[in-house]
Amino acid sequence: MALVQTTLTETEIKELFKQAVAEVLQEQRELLYEVFWEALEDIALAQAIQHSEGTPMVSREAIFRLLEDV
């Protein structure tokens, strides 16, 4: 069996790579959505913690009373 050798240019390699990445993004859309959503939640939590630094402490009971009213 003969071995066939193919030479690709840098442009062709880049195009193949772009196509492969696009295919993965389409096939794994839900996974990527979950990853980005988790990252956004982590950022929001970190910002909330930073924002609350230096504010007075609130009891757990007071928080649950507020949540019950919602």
Jmol script that loads the backbone (N, CA, C; Angstrom):
load data "model"
ATOM      1  N   MET A   1       0.852  -1.180   0.000  1.00  0.00           N
ATOM      2  CA  MET A   1       0.000   0.000   0.000  1.00  0.00           C
ATOM      3  C   MET A   1       0.893   1.236   0.000  1.00  0.00           C
ATOM      4  N   ALA A   2       0.641   2.169  -0.873  1.00  0.00           N
ATOM      5  CA  ALA A   2       1.463   3.365  -1.014  1.00  0.00           C
ATOM      6  C   ALA A   2       1.050   4.415   0.010  1.00  0.00           C
ATOM      7  N   LEU A   3       2.025   5.109   0.551  1.00  0.00           N
ATOM      8  CA  LEU A   3       1.784   6.180   1.511  1.00  0.00           C
ATOM      9  C   LEU A   3       1.663   7.489   0.758  1.00  0.00           C
ATOM     10  N   VAL A   4       0.577   8.192   0.967  1.00  0.00           N
ATOM     11  CA  VAL A   4       0.347   9.462   0.284  1.00  0.00           C
ATOM     12  C   VAL A   4       0.738  10.577   1.229  1.00  0.00           C
ATOM     13  N   GLN A   5       1.549  11.489   0.730  1.00  0.00           N
ATOM     14  CA  GLN A   5       1.990  12.616   1.539  1.00  0.00           C
ATOM     15  C   GLN A   5       1.293  13.878   1.048  1.00  0.00           C
ATOM     16  N   THR A   6       0.784  14.658   1.977  1.00  0.00           N
ATOM     17  CA  THR A   6       0.111  15.901   1.631  1.00  0.00           C
ATOM     18  C   THR A   6       0.800  17.036   2.365  1.00  0.00           C
ATOM     19  N   THR A   7       1.017  18.108   1.659  1.00  0.00           N
ATOM     20  CA  THR A   7       1.623  19.288   2.258  1.00  0.00           C
ATOM     21  C   THR A   7       0.561  20.378   2.304  1.00  0.00           C
ATOM     22  N   LEU A   8       0.372  20.956   3.482  1.00  0.00           N
ATOM     23  CA  LEU A   8      -0.606  22.021   3.661  1.00  0.00           C
ATOM     24  C   LEU A   8       0.118  23.334   3.898  1.00  0.00           C
ATOM     25  N   THR A   9      -0.440  24.384   3.360  1.00  0.00           N
ATOM     26  CA  THR A   9       0.120  25.708   3.614  1.00  0.00           C
ATOM     27  C   THR A   9      -0.352  26.188   4.985  1.00  0.00           C
ATOM     28  N   GLU A  10       0.276  27.221   5.479  1.00  0.00           N
ATOM     29  CA  GLU A  10      -0.112  27.777   6.778  1.00  0.00           C
ATOM     30  C   GLU A  10      -1.561  28.265   6.729  1.00  0.00           C
ATOM     31  N   THR A  11      -1.948  28.856   5.628  1.00  0.00           N
ATOM     32  CA  THR A  11      -3.326  29.343   5.464  1.00  0.00           C
ATOM     33  C   THR A  11      -4.318  28.191   5.507  1.00  0.00           C
ATOM     34  N   GLU A  12      -3.996  27.083   4.854  1.00  0.00           N
ATOM     35  CA  GLU A  12      -4.882  25.914   4.853  1.00  0.00           C
ATOM     36  C   GLU A  12      -4.997  25.315   6.254  1.00  0.00           C
ATOM     37  N   ILE A  13      -3.879  25.273   6.968  1.00  0.00           N
ATOM     38  CA  ILE A  13      -3.899  24.748   8.340  1.00  0.00           C
ATOM     39  C   ILE A  13      -4.771  25.630   9.222  1.00  0.00           C
ATOM     40  N   LYS A  14      -4.622  26.947   9.096  1.00  0.00           N
ATOM     41  CA  LYS A  14      -5.443  27.873   9.887  1.00  0.00           C
ATOM     42  C   LYS A  14      -6.921  27.686   9.578  1.00  0.00           C
ATOM     43  N   GLU A  15      -7.266  27.532   8.313  1.00  0.00           N
ATOM     44  CA  GLU A  15      -8.657  27.350   7.920  1.00  0.00           C
ATOM     45  C   GLU A  15      -9.227  26.041   8.474  1.00  0.00           C
ATOM     46  N   LEU A  16      -8.458  24.971   8.409  1.00  0.00           N
ATOM     47  CA  LEU A  16      -8.894  23.693   8.975  1.00  0.00           C
ATOM     48  C   LEU A  16      -9.102  23.803  10.483  1.00  0.00           C
ATOM     49  N   PHE A  17      -8.192  24.515  11.139  1.00  0.00           N
ATOM     50  CA  PHE A  17      -8.309  24.700  12.590  1.00  0.00           C
ATOM     51  C   PHE A  17      -9.573  25.498  12.924  1.00  0.00           C
ATOM     52  N   LYS A  18      -9.834  26.565  12.176  1.00  0.00           N
ATOM     53  CA  LYS A  18     -11.039  27.364  12.399  1.00  0.00           C
ATOM     54  C   LYS A  18     -12.295  26.514  12.226  1.00  0.00           C
ATOM     55  N   GLN A  19     -12.315  25.693  11.189  1.00  0.00           N
ATOM     56  CA  GLN A  19     -13.470  24.827  10.948  1.00  0.00           C
ATOM     57  C   GLN A  19     -13.657  23.829  12.093  1.00  0.00           C
ATOM     58  N   ALA A  20     -12.557  23.282  12.579  1.00  0.00           N
ATOM     59  CA  ALA A  20     -12.637  22.316  13.682  1.00  0.00           C
ATOM     60  C   ALA A  20     -13.168  22.979  14.948  1.00  0.00           C
ATOM     61  N   VAL A  21     -12.677  24.172  15.247  1.00  0.00           N
ATOM     62  CA  VAL A  21     -13.133  24.891  16.446  1.00  0.00           C
ATOM     63  C   VAL A  21     -14.607  25.232  16.311  1.00  0.00           C
ATOM     64  N   ALA A  22     -15.024  25.703  15.143  1.00  0.00           N
ATOM     65  CA  ALA A  22     -16.435  26.043  14.926  1.00  0.00           C
ATOM     66  C   ALA A  22     -17.316  24.814  15.109  1.00  0.00           C
ATOM     67  N   GLU A  23     -16.860  23.686  14.630  1.00  0.00           N
ATOM     68  CA  GLU A  23     -17.633  22.444  14.767  1.00  0.00           C
ATOM     69  C   GLU A  23     -17.776  22.043  16.234  1.00  0.00           C
ATOM     70  N   VAL A  24     -16.705  22.149  16.980  1.00  0.00           N
ATOM     71  CA  VAL A  24     -16.751  21.817  18.411  1.00  0.00           C
ATOM     72  C   VAL A  24     -17.694  22.764  19.144  1.00  0.00           C
ATOM     73  N   LEU A  25     -17.620  24.056  18.816  1.00  0.00           N
ATOM     74  CA  LEU A  25     -18.493  25.031  19.469  1.00  0.00           C
ATOM     75  C   LEU A  25     -19.957  24.736  19.186  1.00  0.00           C
ATOM     76  N   GLN A  26     -20.265  24.334  17.976  1.00  0.00           N
ATOM     77  CA  GLN A  26     -21.654  24.013  17.643  1.00  0.00           C
ATOM     78  C   GLN A  26     -22.119  22.743  18.353  1.00  0.00           C
ATOM     79  N   GLU A  27     -21.258  21.738  18.393  1.00  0.00           N
ATOM     80  CA  GLU A  27     -21.646  20.462  18.992  1.00  0.00           C
ATOM     81  C   GLU A  27     -21.696  20.523  20.515  1.00  0.00           C
ATOM     82  N   GLN A  28     -20.917  21.385  21.117  1.00  0.00           N
ATOM     83  CA  GLN A  28     -20.841  21.463  22.575  1.00  0.00           C
ATOM     84  C   GLN A  28     -21.438  22.768  23.107  1.00  0.00           C
ATOM     85  N   ARG A  29     -22.416  23.294  22.409  1.00  0.00           N
ATOM     86  CA  ARG A  29     -23.009  24.591  22.776  1.00  0.00           C
ATOM     87  C   ARG A  29     -23.530  24.599  24.219  1.00  0.00           C
ATOM     88  N   GLU A  30     -24.240  23.552  24.612  1.00  0.00           N
ATOM     89  CA  GLU A  30     -24.823  23.520  25.961  1.00  0.00           C
ATOM     90  C   GLU A  30     -23.731  23.493  27.033  1.00  0.00           C
ATOM     91  N   LEU A  31     -22.683  22.710  26.798  1.00  0.00           N
ATOM     92  CA  LEU A  31     -21.576  22.652  27.751  1.00  0.00           C
ATOM     93  C   LEU A  31     -20.910  24.013  27.887  1.00  0.00           C
ATOM     94  N   LEU A  32     -20.660  24.676  26.772  1.00  0.00           N
ATOM     95  CA  LEU A  32     -20.039  26.003  26.813  1.00  0.00           C
ATOM     96  C   LEU A  32     -20.936  27.002  27.529  1.00  0.00           C
ATOM     97  N   TYR A  33     -22.235  26.922  27.287  1.00  0.00           N
ATOM     98  CA  TYR A  33     -23.183  27.803  27.969  1.00  0.00           C
ATOM     99  C   TYR A  33     -23.079  27.622  29.482  1.00  0.00           C
ATOM    100  N   GLU A  34     -23.046  26.371  29.924  1.00  0.00           N
ATOM    101  CA  GLU A  34     -22.951  26.087  31.363  1.00  0.00           C
ATOM    102  C   GLU A  34     -21.646  26.616  31.950  1.00  0.00           C
ATOM    103  N   VAL A  35     -20.553  26.442  31.223  1.00  0.00           N
ATOM    104  CA  VAL A  35     -19.255  26.916  31.707  1.00  0.00           C
ATOM    105  C   VAL A  35     -19.269  28.438  31.856  1.00  0.00           C
ATOM    106  N   PHE A  36     -19.765  29.148  30.831  1.00  0.00           N
ATOM    107  CA  PHE A  36     -19.815  30.605  30.903  1.00  0.00           C
ATOM    108  C   PHE A  36     -20.769  31.074  31.990  1.00  0.00           C
ATOM    109  N   TRP A  37     -21.902  30.386  32.142  1.00  0.00           N
ATOM    110  CA  TRP A  37     -22.873  30.766  33.172  1.00  0.00           C
ATOM    111  C   TRP A  37     -22.251  30.624  34.569  1.00  0.00           C
ATOM    112  N   GLU A  38     -21.546  29.511  34.797  1.00  0.00           N
ATOM    113  CA  GLU A  38     -20.879  29.303  36.086  1.00  0.00           C
ATOM    114  C   GLU A  38     -19.855  30.403  36.346  1.00  0.00           C
ATOM    115  N   ALA A  39     -19.105  30.772  35.322  1.00  0.00           N
ATOM    116  CA  ALA A  39     -18.094  31.823  35.461  1.00  0.00           C
ATOM    117  C   ALA A  39     -18.757  33.153  35.820  1.00  0.00           C
ATOM    118  N   LEU A  40     -19.868  33.464  35.159  1.00  0.00           N
ATOM    119  CA  LEU A  40     -20.583  34.708  35.468  1.00  0.00           C
ATOM    120  C   LEU A  40     -21.123  34.700  36.892  1.00  0.00           C
ATOM    121  N   GLU A  41     -21.637  33.572  37.342  1.00  0.00           N
ATOM    122  CA  GLU A  41     -22.120  33.476  38.720  1.00  0.00           C
ATOM    123  C   GLU A  41     -20.990  33.685  39.712  1.00  0.00           C
ATOM    124  N   ASP A  42     -19.823  33.099  39.432  1.00  0.00           N
ATOM    125  CA  ASP A  42     -18.665  33.272  40.314  1.00  0.00           C
ATOM    126  C   ASP A  42     -18.230  34.735  40.375  1.00  0.00           C
ATOM    127  N   ILE A  43     -18.231  35.396  39.231  1.00  0.00           N
ATOM    128  CA  ILE A  43     -17.849  36.814  39.185  1.00  0.00           C
ATOM    129  C   ILE A  43     -18.848  37.649  39.977  1.00  0.00           C
ATOM    130  N   ALA A  44     -20.137  37.368  39.789  1.00  0.00           N
ATOM    131  CA  ALA A  44     -21.175  38.118  40.505  1.00  0.00           C
ATOM    132  C   ALA A  44     -21.062  37.911  42.014  1.00  0.00           C
ATOM    133  N   LEU A  45     -20.790  36.677  42.437  1.00  0.00           N
ATOM    134  CA  LEU A  45     -20.632  36.404  43.864  1.00  0.00           C
ATOM    135  C   LEU A  45     -19.422  37.138  44.430  1.00  0.00           C
ATOM    136  N   ALA A  46     -18.320  37.117  43.700  1.00  0.00           N
ATOM    137  CA  ALA A  46     -17.111  37.818  44.152  1.00  0.00           C
ATOM    138  C   ALA A  46     -17.374  39.313  44.271  1.00  0.00           C
ATOM    139  N   GLN A  47     -18.100  39.882  43.309  1.00  0.00           N
ATOM    140  CA  GLN A  47     -18.419  41.312  43.368  1.00  0.00           C
ATOM    141  C   GLN A  47     -19.352  41.624  44.533  1.00  0.00           C
ATOM    142  N   ALA A  48     -20.300  40.735  44.795  1.00  0.00           N
ATOM    143  CA  ALA A  48     -21.219  40.947  45.921  1.00  0.00           C
ATOM    144  C   ALA A  48     -20.461  40.909  47.240  1.00  0.00           C
ATOM    145  N   ILE A  49     -19.523  39.987  47.350  1.00  0.00           N
ATOM    146  CA  ILE A  49     -18.717  39.894  48.576  1.00  0.00           C
ATOM    147  C   ILE A  49     -17.872  41.150  48.736  1.00  0.00           C
ATOM    148  N   GLN A  50     -17.240  41.587  47.665  1.00  0.00           N
ATOM    149  CA  GLN A  50     -16.419  42.807  47.719  1.00  0.00           C
ATOM    150  C   GLN A  50     -17.270  44.005  48.107  1.00  0.00           C
ATOM    151  N   HIS A  51     -18.445  44.104  47.506  1.00  0.00           N
ATOM    152  CA  HIS A  51     -19.332  45.237  47.765  1.00  0.00           C
ATOM    153  C   HIS A  51     -19.790  45.265  49.224  1.00  0.00           C
ATOM    154  N   SER A  52     -19.949  44.091  49.818  1.00  0.00           N
ATOM    155  CA  SER A  52     -20.471  44.030  51.182  1.00  0.00           C
ATOM    156  C   SER A  52     -19.398  44.225  52.247  1.00  0.00           C
ATOM    157  N   GLU A  53     -18.126  44.202  51.846  1.00  0.00           N
ATOM    158  CA  GLU A  53     -17.064  44.383  52.836  1.00  0.00           C
ATOM    159  C   GLU A  53     -17.195  45.759  53.485  1.00  0.00           C
ATOM    160  N   GLY A  54     -17.101  45.784  54.788  1.00  0.00           N
ATOM    161  CA  GLY A  54     -17.194  47.041  55.522  1.00  0.00           C
ATOM    162  C   GLY A  54     -18.611  47.413  55.913  1.00  0.00           C
ATOM    163  N   THR A  55     -19.605  46.613  55.514  1.00  0.00           N
ATOM    164  CA  THR A  55     -20.982  46.896  55.914  1.00  0.00           C
ATOM    165  C   THR A  55     -21.280  46.116  57.188  1.00  0.00           C
ATOM    166  N   PRO A  56     -22.260  46.570  57.956  1.00  0.00           N
ATOM    167  CA  PRO A  56     -22.576  45.874  59.206  1.00  0.00           C
ATOM    168  C   PRO A  56     -23.089  44.450  58.968  1.00  0.00           C
ATOM    169  N   MET A  57     -22.821  43.581  59.909  1.00  0.00           N
ATOM    170  CA  MET A  57     -23.283  42.194  59.834  1.00  0.00           C
ATOM    171  C   MET A  57     -24.793  42.142  60.095  1.00  0.00           C
ATOM    172  N   VAL A  58     -25.450  41.169  59.492  1.00  0.00           N
ATOM    173  CA  VAL A  58     -26.892  40.965  59.667  1.00  0.00           C
ATOM    174  C   VAL A  58     -27.088  39.534  60.137  1.00  0.00           C
ATOM    175  N   SER A  59     -28.014  39.339  61.039  1.00  0.00           N
ATOM    176  CA  SER A  59     -28.243  37.990  61.562  1.00  0.00           C
ATOM    177  C   SER A  59     -28.898  37.103  60.508  1.00  0.00           C
ATOM    178  N   ARG A  60     -28.707  35.826  60.665  1.00  0.00           N
ATOM    179  CA  ARG A  60     -29.308  34.853  59.761  1.00  0.00           C
ATOM    180  C   ARG A  60     -30.828  34.946  59.805  1.00  0.00           C
ATOM    181  N   GLU A  61     -31.360  35.134  60.990  1.00  0.00           N
ATOM    182  CA  GLU A  61     -32.811  35.231  61.152  1.00  0.00           C
ATOM    183  C   GLU A  61     -33.371  36.421  60.373  1.00  0.00           C
ATOM    184  N   ALA A  62     -32.658  37.533  60.396  1.00  0.00           N
ATOM    185  CA  ALA A  62     -33.131  38.722  59.677  1.00  0.00           C
ATOM    186  C   ALA A  62     -33.167  38.453  58.171  1.00  0.00           C
ATOM    187  N   ILE A  63     -32.188  37.742  57.675  1.00  0.00           N
ATOM    188  CA  ILE A  63     -32.155  37.413  56.248  1.00  0.00           C
ATOM    189  C   ILE A  63     -33.322  36.506  55.890  1.00  0.00           C
ATOM    190  N   PHE A  64     -33.570  35.480  56.697  1.00  0.00           N
ATOM    191  CA  PHE A  64     -34.666  34.567  56.397  1.00  0.00           C
ATOM    192  C   PHE A  64     -36.026  35.245  56.514  1.00  0.00           C
ATOM    193  N   ARG A  65     -36.163  36.200  57.426  1.00  0.00           N
ATOM    194  CA  ARG A  65     -37.418  36.955  57.503  1.00  0.00           C
ATOM    195  C   ARG A  65     -37.651  37.718  56.215  1.00  0.00           C
ATOM    196  N   LEU A  66     -36.600  38.346  55.677  1.00  0.00           N
ATOM    197  CA  LEU A  66     -36.717  39.079  54.412  1.00  0.00           C
ATOM    198  C   LEU A  66     -37.072  38.132  53.268  1.00  0.00           C
ATOM    199  N   LEU A  67     -36.446  36.968  53.253  1.00  0.00           N
ATOM    200  CA  LEU A  67     -36.721  36.013  52.166  1.00  0.00           C
ATOM    201  C   LEU A  67     -38.144  35.476  52.233  1.00  0.00           C
ATOM    202  N   GLU A  68     -38.676  35.318  53.438  1.00  0.00           N
ATOM    203  CA  GLU A  68     -40.048  34.829  53.581  1.00  0.00           C
ATOM    204  C   GLU A  68     -41.050  35.843  53.056  1.00  0.00           C
ATOM    205  N   ASP A  69     -40.718  37.119  53.123  1.00  0.00           N
ATOM    206  CA  ASP A  69     -41.624  38.169  52.665  1.00  0.00           C
ATOM    207  C   ASP A  69     -41.661  38.282  51.146  1.00  0.00           C
ATOM    208  N   VAL A  70     -40.718  37.675  50.462  1.00  0.00           N
ATOM    209  CA  VAL A  70     -40.640  37.799  49.001  1.00  0.00           C
ATOM    210  C   VAL A  70     -41.591  36.876  48.314  1.00  0.00           C
TER     211      VAL A  70
END
end "model"
wireframe off; spacefill off
backbone 0.3
color backbone group
